[in-house]
Amino acid sequence: MGKKDRKAREKERRRNQILDAAEKVIFSQSLEQATMDEIAEEAELSKGTLYLYFKNKTELYIAITQRGSDLLNSKFAKVFSGAHDHTGLELIRKMGETYLDFVREYPNYFTAFMYYESLSDVKVLEDSTYAEQCDQNRREALNFMIRALQIGMQDGSVDDQYEPKELATIIFASTRGLTAMVHASGRGHHAQLLDEIEVGVSTIFENFLNLLVKGMASPNELKNSENG
């Protein structure tokens, strides 16, 4: 291994060291409460070293968001690694289950996703390579869904009256909205609302997926499922 390669590996190791520390500090507190001093202390580095890798705390959190979206997309890719064994409709359900399982297992990454989507400082986003990768990951995730819909329309499991890109956007938007509400359960008025209408978090995701899949299934697929 040459000197240049060693430097690149060391830089990547140090970057991940900082991200690991930032996740521990921010996830245990909040983005607002966490400080760069605390992150530097957790990483056992000087604060000046942190600023060599990240311009500020916002960029650091965007890098954490990228980490989460990288992980989520790797799980989507795994679903498609066995695509030949499933219909398009089955792939859509598996993608939904994968996403919802991800949110349950990594709620802090989902919080980072929501924060990233709320950013209005265009300058911060334009100057960040991490933001660029986050956007690329979102496009890739949407393309996974479009591909599943196209497969379903080809194999006859998904109603082909829909436009795949438009339907994929609707699915992602509705899934994200429901997930955001349930993710906030236990805090403030969201918890009160769910309690008032007596909706259980344990079943709401499953019923949502059933409704989603049934709504886009082709007439033949619905007929076969009823007969089965």
C-alpha positions as CSV (number, residue, x, y, z in Angstrom):
1,M,0.0,0.0,0.0
2,G,1.4,3.4,-1.0
3,K,1.7,6.5,1.1
4,K,-1.3,8.1,-0.6
5,D,-3.5,5.1,0.0
6,R,-2.5,5.0,3.7
7,K,-3.3,8.7,4.1
8,A,-6.7,8.1,2.5
9,R,-7.5,5.2,4.7
10,E,-6.4,7.1,7.8
11,K,-8.6,10.1,6.8
12,E,-11.6,7.8,6.3
13,R,-10.9,6.1,9.7
14,R,-10.7,9.4,11.4
15,R,-13.9,10.7,9.7
16,N,-15.8,7.6,10.9
17,Q,-14.3,8.0,14.4
18,I,-15.8,11.5,14.5
19,L,-19.2,10.3,13.2
20,D,-19.3,7.5,15.7
21,A,-18.7,10.0,18.5
22,A,-21.2,12.5,17.1
23,E,-23.9,9.8,16.9
24,K,-23.4,8.8,20.5
25,V,-23.5,12.4,21.7
26,I,-26.3,13.7,19.5
27,F,-28.5,10.6,19.8
28,S,-28.3,10.6,23.6
29,Q,-29.2,14.3,23.8
30,S,-30.4,16.2,20.8
31,L,-28.8,18.2,17.9
32,E,-29.6,21.4,19.7
33,Q,-28.1,20.4,23.1
34,A,-25.0,18.6,21.8
35,T,-21.9,20.6,21.3
36,M,-18.8,20.2,19.2
37,D,-16.7,20.3,22.4
38,E,-18.6,17.2,23.7
39,I,-18.2,15.4,20.4
40,A,-14.5,16.2,20.3
41,E,-14.2,14.8,23.8
42,E,-16.1,11.6,23.0
43,A,-13.9,11.2,19.9
44,E,-10.8,11.9,21.9
45,L,-9.7,14.5,19.4
46,S,-9.3,18.3,19.5
47,K,-12.1,20.4,18.4
48,G,-9.9,21.8,15.8
49,T,-9.5,18.4,14.3
50,L,-13.3,18.1,14.0
51,Y,-13.4,21.3,12.0
52,L,-10.8,19.9,9.6
53,Y,-13.4,17.3,8.6
54,F,-16.7,19.1,9.1
55,K,-17.4,22.8,8.7
56,N,-20.0,22.9,11.6
57,K,-22.4,20.8,13.6
58,T,-25.1,21.0,10.9
59,E,-22.8,19.5,8.3
60,L,-21.8,16.8,10.8
61,Y,-25.4,15.9,11.3
62,I,-26.0,15.9,7.5
63,A,-23.1,13.3,7.3
64,I,-25.0,11.2,9.9
65,T,-28.1,11.5,7.7
66,Q,-26.0,10.2,4.8
67,R,-24.9,7.3,6.9
68,G,-28.5,6.4,7.7
69,S,-29.6,6.7,4.1
70,D,-26.7,4.6,2.9
71,L,-27.8,1.9,5.4
72,L,-31.4,2.1,4.3
73,N,-30.6,1.8,0.6
74,S,-28.3,-1.2,1.3
75,K,-31.3,-2.9,2.8
76,F,-33.5,-2.0,-0.2
77,A,-30.8,-3.4,-2.5
78,K,-30.8,-6.6,-0.5
79,V,-34.6,-6.9,-1.2
80,F,-33.9,-6.7,-4.9
81,S,-31.1,-9.2,-4.8
82,G,-33.8,-11.8,-4.7
83,A,-36.2,-10.0,-7.1
84,H,-36.5,-12.9,-9.4
85,D,-38.2,-14.9,-6.7
86,H,-41.0,-12.4,-6.1
87,T,-43.7,-10.5,-8.0
88,G,-43.5,-6.8,-8.2
89,L,-46.4,-6.5,-5.7
90,E,-44.4,-8.7,-3.3
91,L,-41.3,-6.5,-3.7
92,I,-43.4,-3.4,-2.9
93,R,-44.6,-5.0,0.3
94,K,-41.1,-6.1,1.2
95,M,-39.8,-2.6,0.6
96,G,-42.5,-1.3,2.9
97,E,-41.7,-3.8,5.6
98,T,-38.0,-3.0,5.2
99,Y,-38.5,0.7,5.6
100,L,-40.8,0.4,8.6
101,D,-38.4,-2.1,10.3
102,F,-35.6,0.3,9.7
103,V,-37.4,3.1,11.4
104,R,-38.2,0.9,14.4
105,E,-34.6,-0.2,14.6
106,Y,-32.9,3.1,13.9
107,P,-35.3,5.8,15.1
108,N,-32.4,8.3,15.4
109,Y,-31.6,8.0,11.8
110,F,-35.2,8.7,10.9
111,T,-35.1,11.8,13.1
112,A,-32.0,12.9,11.1
113,F,-34.0,12.3,7.8
114,M,-36.8,14.5,9.0
115,Y,-34.3,17.3,10.1
116,Y,-32.6,17.1,6.7
117,E,-35.8,17.5,4.9
118,S,-36.7,20.5,7.0
119,L,-33.5,22.4,6.1
120,S,-34.2,25.6,4.3
121,D,-30.7,27.0,4.2
122,V,-29.9,26.4,0.5
123,K,-26.3,27.6,0.9
124,V,-25.6,24.9,3.6
125,L,-26.9,22.2,1.3
126,E,-25.2,23.5,-1.9
127,D,-21.8,23.5,-0.2
128,S,-22.1,20.0,1.3
129,T,-20.9,16.9,-0.4
130,Y,-22.9,15.0,2.2
131,A,-26.1,16.7,1.2
132,E,-25.4,15.8,-2.4
133,Q,-25.1,12.1,-1.4
134,C,-28.2,12.3,0.7
135,D,-30.2,13.6,-2.3
136,Q,-28.7,10.9,-4.5
137,N,-29.7,8.3,-2.0
138,R,-33.3,9.6,-2.0
139,R,-33.4,9.4,-5.8
140,E,-32.0,5.8,-5.6
141,A,-34.6,4.8,-3.0
142,L,-37.4,6.2,-5.2
143,N,-36.0,4.4,-8.2
144,F,-36.1,1.1,-6.3
145,M,-39.8,1.6,-5.8
146,I,-40.3,2.6,-9.5
147,R,-38.5,-0.5,-10.5
148,A,-40.7,-2.7,-8.3
149,L,-43.8,-1.1,-9.8
150,Q,-42.6,-1.6,-13.3
151,I,-41.8,-5.3,-12.5
152,G,-45.3,-5.6,-11.1
153,M,-46.9,-4.1,-14.1
154,Q,-45.0,-6.4,-16.4
155,D,-45.8,-9.6,-14.4
156,G,-49.5,-8.5,-14.0
157,S,-49.5,-8.2,-10.2
158,V,-49.8,-4.4,-10.2
159,D,-52.6,-2.5,-12.0
160,D,-51.0,-0.9,-15.1
161,Q,-53.4,2.0,-15.2
162,Y,-51.0,3.9,-12.9
163,E,-47.9,5.9,-14.0
164,P,-45.0,4.2,-12.1
165,K,-43.1,7.4,-11.2
166,E,-46.2,9.2,-9.9
167,L,-47.4,6.1,-7.9
168,A,-43.9,5.7,-6.4
169,T,-44.0,9.3,-5.3
170,I,-47.5,8.8,-3.7
171,I,-46.3,5.7,-1.9
172,F,-43.2,7.3,-0.5
173,A,-45.0,10.5,0.6
174,S,-47.8,8.6,2.4
175,T,-45.4,6.2,4.0
176,R,-43.2,9.0,5.2
177,G,-46.1,10.9,6.6
178,L,-47.5,7.9,8.6
179,T,-44.1,7.0,9.8
180,A,-43.4,10.6,11.0
181,M,-46.7,10.6,13.0
182,V,-46.0,7.2,14.6
183,H,-42.4,8.0,15.2
184,A,-43.5,11.0,17.2
185,S,-46.0,8.9,19.3
186,G,-45.2,9.1,23.0
187,R,-44.4,12.8,22.6
188,G,-46.9,15.7,22.9
189,H,-50.1,16.0,20.9
190,H,-49.3,13.1,18.6
191,A,-49.5,10.6,21.4
192,Q,-52.7,12.2,22.6
193,L,-54.3,12.0,19.2
194,L,-53.5,8.3,18.8
195,D,-54.9,7.6,22.3
196,E,-58.0,9.6,21.6
197,I,-58.9,7.7,18.4
198,E,-57.7,4.4,20.0
199,V,-55.2,3.5,17.3
200,G,-52.5,1.0,18.2
201,V,-49.0,1.6,16.8
202,S,-48.5,-2.2,16.7
203,T,-51.1,-2.8,14.0
204,I,-51.2,0.5,12.2
205,F,-48.2,-0.3,9.9
206,E,-49.5,-3.7,8.9
207,N,-52.9,-2.3,8.1
208,F,-51.3,0.5,6.1
209,L,-49.3,-1.9,4.0
210,N,-52.3,-4.1,3.4
211,L,-54.3,-1.1,2.2
212,L,-51.4,0.1,0.1
213,V,-50.8,-3.3,-1.6
214,K,-54.5,-4.0,-2.2
215,G,-55.0,-0.5,-3.7
216,M,-52.4,-1.0,-6.4
217,A,-53.0,-4.7,-7.1
218,S,-54.3,-5.6,-10.6
219,P,-57.8,-7.0,-10.9
220,N,-56.4,-10.5,-11.6
221,E,-54.1,-10.3,-8.6
222,L,-57.1,-9.4,-6.4
223,K,-59.2,-12.2,-7.8
224,N,-56.4,-14.7,-7.3
225,S,-55.8,-13.6,-3.7
226,E,-59.6,-13.9,-2.9
227,N,-59.7,-17.4,-4.4
228,G,-56.5,-18.3,-2.6
